[in-house]
Amino acid sequence: MLGVRRPGVTIALQTLEGQGLIRSMRGEVVILDRARLIALADGSYGRAEAEYARLVGKLH
């Protein structure tokens, strides 16, 4: 669904797990440190949600 090759996703998950930000298991990703993930996103977090809300309406 992301439009990326599977090896790229695996490497990204391994990198985030190595930094202690997530725990990744088959078919499941657990967020361990949301604040650090948002900081790592460097301003890009929430853009997709904001655009969806603008186009379709509120998420909830």
C-alpha positions as CSV (number, residue, x, y, z in Angstrom):
1,M,0.0,0.0,0.0
2,L,2.9,2.4,0.5
3,G,4.2,2.0,-3.0
4,V,7.7,1.0,-1.9
5,R,9.7,-2.2,-2.3
6,R,9.5,-4.6,0.6
7,P,13.3,-4.5,1.2
8,G,13.1,-0.8,1.8
9,V,10.3,-1.2,4.3
10,T,12.3,-3.9,6.1
11,I,15.4,-1.7,6.3
12,A,13.4,1.2,7.6
13,L,11.7,-0.9,10.3
14,Q,15.1,-2.4,11.3
15,T,16.5,1.1,11.6
16,L,13.7,2.4,13.7
17,E,13.8,-0.7,15.9
18,G,17.5,-0.3,16.4
19,Q,16.9,3.2,17.7
20,G,14.4,1.9,20.2
21,L,11.5,3.7,18.6
22,I,9.4,0.7,17.6
23,R,9.1,-3.0,18.0
24,S,8.5,-4.9,14.8
25,M,7.0,-8.4,14.5
26,R,5.4,-10.2,11.6
27,G,2.3,-8.2,10.7
28,E,2.6,-5.8,13.6
29,V,4.5,-2.7,14.6
30,V,4.4,-1.4,18.1
31,I,5.3,2.2,18.8
32,L,7.6,2.5,21.8
33,D,8.5,6.2,21.7
34,R,6.0,8.3,19.8
35,A,7.6,11.6,20.8
36,R,10.9,10.6,19.3
37,L,9.2,9.3,16.1
38,I,7.5,12.6,15.6
39,A,10.7,14.5,16.2
40,L,12.5,12.2,13.7
41,A,9.8,13.0,11.1
42,D,11.1,16.6,11.2
43,G,7.8,18.3,10.5
44,S,6.3,15.8,8.1
45,Y,4.2,14.0,10.7
46,G,0.5,14.7,10.3
47,R,0.6,16.2,6.8
48,A,-1.3,13.3,5.3
49,E,-4.0,13.4,8.0
50,A,-4.4,17.1,7.6
51,E,-4.8,16.8,3.9
52,Y,-7.4,14.0,4.3
53,A,-9.3,16.1,6.8
54,R,-9.2,19.0,4.4
55,L,-10.5,17.0,1.5
56,V,-12.9,14.6,3.2
57,G,-13.6,15.9,6.6
58,K,-12.5,15.1,10.1
59,L,-11.0,11.7,10.8
60,H,-13.3,11.0,13.8
